[in-house]
């Protein structure tokens, strides 16, 4: 049985030097916005430079993935849900 865990990220993996990396994937809306939960916001602060947000931008021909390390330091949070 699959049980969803609300850990604040979608993927945890090992870095080449044996460290950990935490990745949250988000689809970007046409206006460039996306949602972040209170839990995700807290986990961003907990893991700081080990946390990456992968923003997925899709058009008719392709999907582009943009990775942002320590996203709270680099993006504006308008409101939390």
N, C-alpha and C positions, 0 to 999 in steps of 0.2 A: 504494500500500500504506500502510495506517495503522500507524504504529509508536508505541506508548505511550512517552512520555517521563516520567520520574519527576522532575519539576521542583519538586514540593512545593506546587503550586497547580493549580486547574482552568482558571482564566480570568485572562488579563492584558489590561487595557484602559487606555485613556488617560482621564485626568481632564479636566474642562473647562479647567484651567489648563495642560494639556500634560504633566502628570506621569504616573506609572504607578501602577496599582492592581493588586493580586494577590488573587484570590478563590479560596478553597477551599470547596466545597459538601459538607456532611455531613448525612446523615439521622440524626435523633435517635431512639433506641430508646424504648420505652414508659417505661423508668425514667429517661429524660432523659440517658442516657449516649451517647457516641459514641467512635470510635477515631481516633487521630492517629498517623501513622507517625513514625519517627525523622527521616526526610527532611522531612516537613511541619513538625515541631517546629523543626528547624534553620532552615528558610526563614522561619518566623514571626519568629525572632530576627534574621535577615538583613534583612528588609524592614520590620520593626517597624510603624510607623503607616501604612505603605502596604499592609499585609496585612489582609484581611478574611476572617472565617470566616462562611459563610452556612449557618445551621442550618435544616434543613427539617423542619417538624413537620406530620405528616399525621394527619387524622382522617377520619371517614366523609364529611364534607361539604366539606372544604377542605384546602389545603396552605398553611401559613404559612411565610414566610421571615424569619428573624431574622439581621441582620447585626451582627457583633461586630468592631470595629476593634481591632487589636493584641490578639488573643485571649489570649495567654499572660499578659498583665497583668490580665485580667478573669475568667479561668476557672481552676478547679483541675484540674491534671493528676494523676490518680491513678496511672496507669502508662502507659508508652510501649510500643508494639509494634514 
